[in-house]
Amino acid sequence: MTRTPSSRFPEGHDVSESIRVVVADHHPLIRVGLRATLAEAGGIEVAGEAADCAQALRLCQRLAPDVLLVALGLPGPPTAEVVARLRSSPSPVRALVLADHDPIDVNALVRAGAAGVRAEGRGAPGTPCRPCGRSPAA
């Protein structure tokens, strides 16, 4: 399947290839659900799974995925620190942060380099992602 270039793909990404994602959440059931949802979307390959921030960082450094989908507040280094380290790496990884609790310091995550922050359980389906403002369905 060949896709046309779009701003939704990382710069330099060959759109004929799948977007490679590492999923990081401390709940195994959430990781399974995210893997299934991403597989169903098509064009996305889950390259690895992590249960904490240290493991997510190691996987991203080893696998060089396009995206890290990471839950806020995992055990290990702070999520913002992991995001900043990945953004400054030789193969930058775009991080999407899932937050399921308050308070959420969106500004700190954006300063660290997060591509977006999604507050789980808030708003109706299709509610825009913060800070990018794009609807997840778009």
C-alpha positions as CSV (number, residue, x, y, z in Angstrom):
1,M,0.0,0.0,0.0
2,T,1.5,3.4,-1.0
3,R,0.4,6.4,0.9
4,T,0.8,10.1,-0.1
5,P,3.0,12.4,1.8
6,S,1.3,14.1,4.7
7,S,2.2,16.3,7.7
8,R,1.1,13.5,10.0
9,F,4.3,11.5,9.2
10,P,7.7,12.4,10.7
11,E,9.9,14.5,8.4
12,G,12.0,12.2,6.2
13,H,9.7,9.2,6.8
14,D,9.2,7.0,3.8
15,V,5.4,7.0,3.6
16,S,5.4,3.6,1.9
17,E,6.6,2.1,5.1
18,S,4.7,1.5,8.4
19,I,5.0,4.0,11.2
20,R,7.0,2.2,13.9
21,V,5.8,2.8,17.5
22,V,7.0,1.8,21.0
23,V,4.1,1.6,23.5
24,A,4.9,2.3,27.1
25,D,2.3,1.8,29.9
26,H,2.6,-0.1,33.2
27,H,-0.7,-1.9,32.7
28,P,-0.3,-5.0,30.4
29,L,-4.0,-4.8,29.5
30,I,-3.6,-1.2,28.2
31,R,-0.5,-2.2,26.2
32,V,-2.5,-5.1,24.6
33,G,-5.4,-2.7,23.8
34,L,-3.2,-0.1,22.3
35,R,-1.4,-2.7,20.2
36,A,-4.7,-4.0,18.9
37,T,-6.0,-0.5,18.2
38,L,-2.9,0.5,16.3
39,A,-2.8,-2.7,14.3
40,E,-6.4,-2.2,13.3
41,A,-5.6,1.4,12.1
42,G,-3.2,0.0,9.5
43,G,0.1,1.4,8.5
44,I,1.4,1.2,12.1
45,E,3.8,-1.4,13.5
46,V,4.2,-1.8,17.2
47,A,8.0,-2.3,17.4
48,G,8.1,-2.8,21.1
49,E,6.4,-2.5,24.5
50,A,7.7,-1.2,27.8
51,A,6.3,-1.2,31.4
52,D,8.4,1.7,32.6
53,C,10.2,4.8,31.4
54,A,13.7,3.3,31.7
55,Q,12.7,0.4,29.5
56,A,10.9,2.7,27.0
57,L,14.1,4.8,26.7
58,R,16.3,1.7,26.1
59,L,13.9,0.3,23.5
60,C,13.7,3.6,21.7
61,Q,17.5,3.9,21.7
62,R,17.9,0.4,20.3
63,L,14.9,0.2,17.9
64,A,14.8,3.9,16.7
65,P,11.0,4.0,16.3
66,D,9.1,6.9,14.7
67,V,6.9,7.4,17.7
68,L,6.9,6.7,21.5
69,L,3.3,6.4,22.9
70,V,4.0,6.8,26.6
71,A,1.8,7.0,29.7
72,L,2.6,9.9,32.0
73,G,3.9,8.9,35.5
74,L,5.4,5.6,34.7
75,P,8.1,4.2,37.1
76,G,11.6,5.3,36.4
77,P,12.9,8.7,35.1
78,P,10.2,11.4,34.7
79,T,8.3,11.2,31.4
80,A,9.5,14.8,30.4
81,E,13.1,13.8,30.9
82,V,12.7,10.7,28.7
83,V,10.9,12.8,26.0
84,A,13.8,15.4,26.1
85,R,16.5,12.7,25.8
86,L,14.7,11.1,22.8
87,R,14.2,14.4,21.0
88,S,17.9,15.2,21.3
89,S,19.1,11.8,20.2
90,P,20.7,11.1,16.8
91,S,17.4,9.6,15.6
92,P,14.8,11.8,17.2
93,V,11.6,10.0,18.3
94,R,8.3,11.9,18.4
95,A,6.6,11.3,21.8
96,L,2.8,11.3,22.4
97,V,2.0,11.4,26.1
98,L,-1.2,9.8,27.5
99,A,-2.2,11.3,30.9
100,D,-4.7,9.6,33.1
101,H,-4.4,11.8,36.2
102,D,-4.1,15.5,37.2
103,P,-2.2,17.7,37.4
104,I,-0.8,17.5,33.9
105,D,2.0,20.0,33.2
106,V,1.4,20.2,29.4
107,N,3.9,23.1,29.1
108,A,6.7,21.1,30.6
109,L,6.0,18.2,28.3
110,V,5.9,20.5,25.3
111,R,9.2,22.2,26.3
112,A,10.7,18.7,26.6
113,G,9.6,18.0,23.0
114,A,6.4,16.1,23.2
115,A,4.5,16.1,19.9
116,G,1.2,16.0,21.8
117,V,-0.5,15.2,25.2
118,R,-3.8,13.4,25.4
119,A,-5.7,13.4,28.7
120,E,-7.4,10.0,28.9
121,G,-11.0,9.9,29.9
122,R,-11.6,13.6,29.3
123,G,-13.9,14.9,26.6
124,A,-15.9,13.2,23.9
125,P,-14.3,10.9,21.2
126,G,-12.4,13.1,18.7
127,T,-11.6,15.8,21.3
128,P,-8.4,17.5,20.1
129,C,-5.0,16.5,21.4
130,R,-3.2,19.1,23.6
131,P,-1.1,21.0,22.5
132,C,-1.2,20.1,18.8
133,G,-4.9,20.8,18.5
134,R,-5.5,18.2,15.9
135,S,-8.4,15.7,16.3
136,P,-7.2,12.1,16.8
137,A,-9.7,11.1,14.1
138,A,-8.1,13.5,11.5
